[in-house]
Amino acid sequence: MASVDECRQALHDLAARLDANAETRGKLDLDRTLACRVTDLGTAFHARLTGGRLVDITDGDDPKAKIALTAASDDLIALVTGKLDVTKAVASRQVSIKANPFDLLKLRKLL
């Protein structure tokens, strides 16, 4: 099981990677709040997805977030590092993503 600090760092690493790719990928028309709930640690983080970037990563849950990702700590880290395919993870219920269908289609562009 990964630690809270490792999960936080994984989200910051993801933010850095999205930031580096934002220019080459083009502007993504998506501005949503994101909650990342880590089930086995009983903790959560929240942030904002805007313009293809992940910004303002903060500890704590956002129950009103428009997009909610729920995963175990090891699965979260595996997703961020690319060791776990998000489509397979969602299909096998290792990871849960709650968002409206149009947002899910836009999120695919980030992956």
Secondary structure, DSSP 8 states (H G I E B T S, - for coil): ---HHHHHHHHHHHHHHHHHHHHHH-----EEEEEEEEGGGTEEEEEEEETTEEEEEEES--TT-SEEEEE-HHHHHHHHHTSS-HHHHHHTTSEEEE--HHHHHHHHTT-
